[in-house]
Amino acid sequence: MSPDGRAARDIIISQYVTGSGLALLLYDHLLTLSTEIELVWPAKMSPVKCAFLVNRYFCPLVLGFICAVNSGHWRNLNDKL
């Protein structure tokens, strides 16, 4: 296989792995949302709760952004933006 073919294959594999990781993460969020609402939301704000919420909601946003960029639909992005 040529180096270009390997690079294309690696990009496609990366897209599938990132997309499936996002799907699993969202599925996990749906499974644990009721427990989160019951235990985390009523608790007082603390550094641990802040860390949990950042990890819980910021990471999926970043992963979703990575999926969107890697999907190829944002072809017009360039260094001028």
N, C-alpha and C positions, 0 to 999 in steps of 0.2 A: 504494500500500500504506500502511496506517495505521502510525503510530509503534509501536503495540503489536505489529502483525504483523511489522514489521522487527526489533523487539527479540526476539520469539520465534524468528524465523529465525536471527538472530545467535547466540542461545543454542544452538540445535540445531547450527549449524555449528561452534561452539566445542566442543561435546561430541564431535562426530565427529572433529574435528581432534585434540583431546586424546587420544581413544581410539586413533586410528590412530597417533599419535606414540608412545604407550605400546607398542602392538603392534610397531612397527618397532624400538623400543629393546630390547624383550625378544628379538626375532628376532636382532638384532645381538649381544646377550649370548650367545645360544645358539651363534651362529657362531664367536665368538671365545673361548668358554670354555676350549677345549682349549689354546689358545695362552697364555691367562692362567694356567692351572694349571701349564703348563710353565715359563713365564718369570717370573711375578710371585710366585706363592705360595712358591717356595723362596728367594726373595731376602730379604736382611735387611730389617728394618723401617727405613724412612727417611722423611723428609718427602715425598719424591716418591711413594713407595709408599703412604703415608697419603692423600695427595691423590688418587691414582688410585683407591684403594678407596672413599673417600668419594664421589667422582664416579661410580664404577661401581655402588655399591649404595644410596647415600642418594637420589640423584636419581630412580631408578625408584620408590622408596617414596613420595617426595613426589608424583610424577606419578600413581601409583596412587591416592593419597589424594585428589588433585584430581579424578580421574575418578570416584571413589566419591561425593564431595560433589556434583559437578556432575550426577551421574546422576539425582538426584531421589529416591533411595531413603532418604536421611537427612533426611526432612522434619521430624522432631521436634527437630532441633537448634535451640537458641535462645540468647539472650544469658545466660540464667540458668545455663547449664552451665559 
